[in-house]
Amino acid sequence: MRHISLFTTSRGAWVRITGLSMLFLLVGAPVVSAEPTATESVNRVITQVMSILDDPALKQPARSAERRQAIEDVVKQHVNYEEMARRALGAPWMEINSLEREEFVGLFVGLLRDMLAGRINHYSLKQVVYLSEYREGNVAEVRTAWIGGKVDTSFDVRLAKKAGDWLMYDAVIDGASIVENYRAQFSRIIRDVSYEGLVSRMKQKTLFVKAFEYAAVR
């Protein structure tokens, strides 16, 4: 899949936040903590999810639902999941009512939760390298590399500032946009079946996860 950048400014116009942060460290940073940078926001998400996945107590089969909910709470705090859901669904978003949108967003959060947990589960904090942060106004991109035993993965996070917080609205994994990937899948299902068929399949995936966890407890 060809990566299409959502940013329009040339590379030379980007502000490199990393270098500026290092300058603050050298000359002395103010005591009063400023708003978190986009990189700090990404680091917080990764750290919190890894902490949940590594918690021995939450690894117990009987607490799988609690573990899943804890990761979902992180997603809701640090991801603009409504915006991601709208972008991923595309044109059909304008054709569904408010109740249908609410249902779709709820199901989409489950997809994001499972995707994020699945990606992070195979790594540790020591394997995550923060390469750079580029920002233009209230939009930023944080580039990271995940160093694995056999293969490395690039994970570039796109964020927008909302009410003082940097919230993720897309991520590009090895050159593939999550939003574009979901939109292609959703469009194909809607074309072949219907929007109702898409929702049904999303619900079935959730039920499958719950059924699998229930079987593991028994």
N, C-alpha and C positions, 0 to 999 in steps of 0.2 A: 504494500500500500504506500503510495507516495505521500510524504509528509508535507502538508500545506500549513505554513505558519500563519497564525492568527494575528501576528504582529506586522505592522506595515512600515515601521521605521527601520532605516538601514542599520546594519550592525554597528557602524561607527557612532551612532547616536545613542546607543545604549549606555546606561550608567552602571558601572561595575561596582556593586555594593561591597563585594568582598575586600577590595583594596581600601575602600573608605573605612571599613570596620577595623582593618589592621592599623590604619593611621590613628584612629581613636585609641587603640591599645597602646600605641607608642607615645602619644602625647598626654595620655591620661583621660579616661572617659569620665563623664559626669556621674555623680553619685546617684542622682535620680534616674531610674531606669526608663528608657524611652519605649515606644511601641515596638513590638517584636518585628524583626525583618521577615521577609518571605522565607528565607532559609531557616530561620528559627522556628517558624510555623510548621514547615515541612518536617524538621527534625523532631518537633514535639509529637506530631502524628505518628511517625515511625517508631519513636521511643515508646509511646503509650501502647501501640498495638503489639510491639514486641514484648513489652512487659506483661500484657495479658496472655499472649501465646506461650510465654515461658513460665507462667505462674503454675507451679506443681498442683496446687489445690484445684485450679480451674481446668486442669487437664483430666480430672476425674470424669468418667462418662456421665455420671449423675448430674454434673454441673455444666454440661455442654451448652444447654440453653442459656445459662447465666453468662458463660464465656462469649457466646454469640452476641448476646445483648450488650455486653460491655464493649465489644468491638464496634457494634452499631452506634453506640453512644458517642464514640470517638469520631466516627464518620459524620454524625450529625453536628458535632461541635466544630469540625475543621474543614468540612467540605460543603460547597454550595450545591447540595444534592438536587434541589429543585431546579436550578439552572442547568445542571448536567442532564437531568431527566428531560427537560424541555428540548435541549439541543440534541439529545440522543434520539428522541422520538421524531423530531423534525416537524414537517407540515401537519401530520395528524393531530398534533397538540392543539391546533387552532379549531379542530373539529369536535373535540370532546368537551364535556361540561366540567364544572368545578369538582363534582364528586368523583368523576372518572379520573381527573387529573390527580386528585388526592390519592386515589387508589394506586394509580400508576407510579407516583412518586414513592409511595410506601414499598412497593414491590422492587422498584429500582434501587432503593437504599439497600435492600437485601442482596442484590447483585453486586453492588459496590463493596459491601461488607465482605462477602465471600471472596471477591477478586483480590481485595487488599490483603486479607488474611492469607490467602493462598500464595500470593507473591512474597510476602514478608516472612512467612513461616520457615522458609529454607535458609534464611540469613540471620546474622547477628549484627549488632551495632558496629562492631569492628570491621565488618565487611562493606559498610556503606561509606562511600567517599563523596563528599560535597565538592563539586567541581567549580561552580560559579553561580552567580545570581545576576540576572539582567532585569532592569526595571524601566518602565516608561509610564509615568503618572501612577495610576492605580492598578496597573497590570504588571505582572512579573512572571519570570520563568526561572525556576531553580533546576539546575542540571546536576544529576547525581549518577554515580556508577556503583553497581552492586557486584562486588568481586566474589565470584563463586569458585568452587573447587575445579570445575570443568569448563565453565563458560561464564563470561561477564555479561551483565545486563545494564543497558542504559535506561535510566528512569528519569525523565524530565517532567517536572510538575509545573502546570500553568495555574496561576492564582490571580485573583482580583481582590482588591481591598474593599471591605464592606464594614461600615461602622467601626473602623479602627482595627479590624482583624483581616488577616490574609486568608482567604478561603479558596481551596482548590476547585477549579471548574473543569479541568481536563488533565490528563497525563499522557505522555508519549513514551511507550515502552518499546525499545529497540526499533524506533522509527514509526511505530503504529499508534495512532491516537485512540484512546479508549472510547471517547465519544463517537468518533467516526466509525469505529469498529462496531459498537452497539447499534448505531443508526443503520448501518448496512444490514445487520442481522434482523433488526426490527422491521425494516422496509421490506425485506424478502418475505418474512413471515406474514406481514399484513397483506402483501400482494398475493401470496399463495393461499392464505386462509382468510384472515380478517383481523381487525383490531381486537375483537373479542377473543379470537384464537390466540393472539399474542399474549393477552392478559392471562388466559387459561394456562398457557405453557409456563409463564412466569410463576404462577401459583403452584403448578405441579413441581417445579424445581424446588420451591420452598417446602412443599410437603415431602419431597424426596429426602431433603436434608433432615427434616424432623423425624421421618420414619427410620432413616439410617441411624440417627443418634439414639432413638428409642430401642432399636435392635441391639445397639452396642451396650446399653445399660442392662439388658436382660441376661 
